[in-house]
Amino acid sequence: MPDPRSGGPLVSEIGEAELLARILPLLPAAAAATTGPGDDAAVVGTTDGRFVVTTDLMVHGPDFRLAWSTPWELGWKAAATNLSDVAAMGARPTALVVAIAATPSLPVEALEQFAVGLRDACESLAPGCGVVGGDLSVSDTFTIAVTAFGDLDGRPPVLRSGARVGDVVAVSGDLGRAAAGLRLLFSKGVDDDGRPDAGRAAALRERDGDVVSAQFAPRPPIGDGVLAAAAGATAMLDLSDGLGLDASRLATASGVGIDLDLDALGPDPVLAIGGGEDHSLLATFPPGTILPGGFRRIGEVVASPVGAVLRDGEPLDPRGWDPYSGWDGAIG
Amino acid sequence: MPDPRSGGPLVSEIGEAELLARILPLLPAAAAATTGPGDDAAVVGTTDGRFVVTTDLMVHGPDFRLAWSTPWELGWKAAATNLSDVAAMGARPTALVVAIAATPSLPVEALEQFAVGLRDACESLAPGCGVVGGDLSVSDTFTIAVTAFGDLDGRPPVLRSGARVGDVVAVSGDLGRAAAGLRLLFSKGVDDDGRPDAGRAAALRERDGDVVSAQFAPRPPIGDGVLAAAAGATAMLDLSDGLGLDASRLATASGVGIDLDLDALGPDPVLAIGGGEDHSLLATFPPGTILPGGFRRIGEVVASPVGAVLRDGEPLDPRGWDPYSGWDGAIG
């Protein structure tokens, strides 16, 4: 977070026109846009006469804290998490619109770094995807609203509802690392009163940078969404609320059960199942499919109980696997 | 605003799944959606391989106050103002995504009424347009983020930059009525300390319902956007910041000046020029065009000064026409 006392202007000190003049050049262009930012609306081309759309809010407090995340990380994460929802449909991300309500005391430099984070995420995770429009407002609560678009290039979308008994259950991306980072931050990134502390978070970045990065700047396997669709994935979703809960959503939508192999979930299956914000892709493939990209087998689709997630054939009690139980979510 | 003590549950008292189960059935369906809400993303069809997109934030405080607006009006206005930006491109609105950050103490009934307002606005102003996705979050500041989509049906978009010297300047919709409503609310809809007062605002609704409605539930001439495009409009924009400022934006983008006929601006040209939030359509047409729909002539495109707005040939000093000068915008 740039220091508000460092001398640069605050959001409340320059007009909207100057703010846009500073931010717009930092944003990535979208290859598919035929009319970009600056008019009442943008115009974006599609290859097959359809577009994929998803929207997500990030609110200071419940979703992020400026004492912990840098503005660059916020921009990165705002892009990455929305791109991941597009990828989970089997689509190629093409464009974003970004609306920000900034606090009056936010340094303009923070919004510039936010824009650079957005750009870096697009360029790194979904080349060609860019920002085609947005809105700037002022609020007591720093709030970020991103809407992301994708192109299916003629393929059918991969829904949550297509898994069939006997399909292989596979995942691409991390399981539990973002949650490990958040657990670390809640236990050691806070001051003695339990409030997020920038200094202690910085120390954690030095020591445990990998899990802290997984939380603040996730790298979802965006390209694997299209690869999964091309390989015949029968169902897919973005893991945002933890493998256990999200797998049960896929199972419910498909009218099947899912049996996870505990051995395939890494060294900490508790976190792998209960941890949220992985933004990995969970997909099901017909038996015998050569799994594409970074997908690895973690289980199998079973007939019953419908909507249930099992581990090695035994019922999984979601509450028994909740790594957050006993935490005070209100702290910080 | 439903009374929080009326017995219905608050947002903080029911889970996200139950909240969605109550709200989703109230939302209008989009005729163009092939995959609607419920998956990671929606899929929307286009008729010509392109989509129009615009996004807008409404933040409690700067943009609305629950002591004044009903939740139904918020839903209506959130839809109407975004549909107007789509219309200003010459496009037909097809779909919306809506993200809401509600305060924990907001009655669930308020969100239901918000959804009904959204639905009524879509059905009334842009039949066939519906909600294809969204997000629900919690915040200390009630915040609404809407992204709207439109279809050009094969026509080129009508940009701000196409006005030519000699074109007729025309407007469809009200001028200054929304600002008159806001002025009334700021002067007589507040308590003795200048804070928005629900009781006094209710009295104003009784007496001056037309201008109060123009502010809280505007009825932009959405269909006139397509009619203007079909009639050959050379430039168009949505009047959100006042005719004077928005006309100068169109003039600057087009490299021309605009000369307004004072007589054509109604009984209160000050409010017509300075008032914001009209969400009327300002467009330019080649000379001799039979003006379509509700468009009426209010001036002419001139060669110079570039970017300037004149009235009857005399330079317009925007500050001299600001009906808000002297107000304390922070009050309320």
Interface residues (C-beta under 8 A of the other chain):
Chain A: T34 T35 G38 D39 D40 A41 A42 V43 V44 G45 T46 T47 D48 G49 R50 F51 V52 V53 T54 T55 D56 L57 V59 G61 P62 D63 D85 V86 A88 M89 A91 A95 V97 V98 A99 I100 A101 V132 G133 G134 D135 S137 V138 S139 D140 T141 T143 A145 T147 A148 F149 G150 L152 P157 L159 R160 M236 L237 D238
Chain B: T34 T35 D39 D40 A41 A42 V43 V44 G45 T46 T47 D48 G49 R50 F51 V52 V53 T54 T55 D56 L57 V59 G61 P62 D63 D85 V86 A88 M89 A91 A95 V97 V98 A99 I100 A101 V132 G133 G134 D135 S137 V138 S139 D140 T141 T143 A145 T147 A148 F149 G150 L152 P157 L159 R160 M236 L237 D238 A253
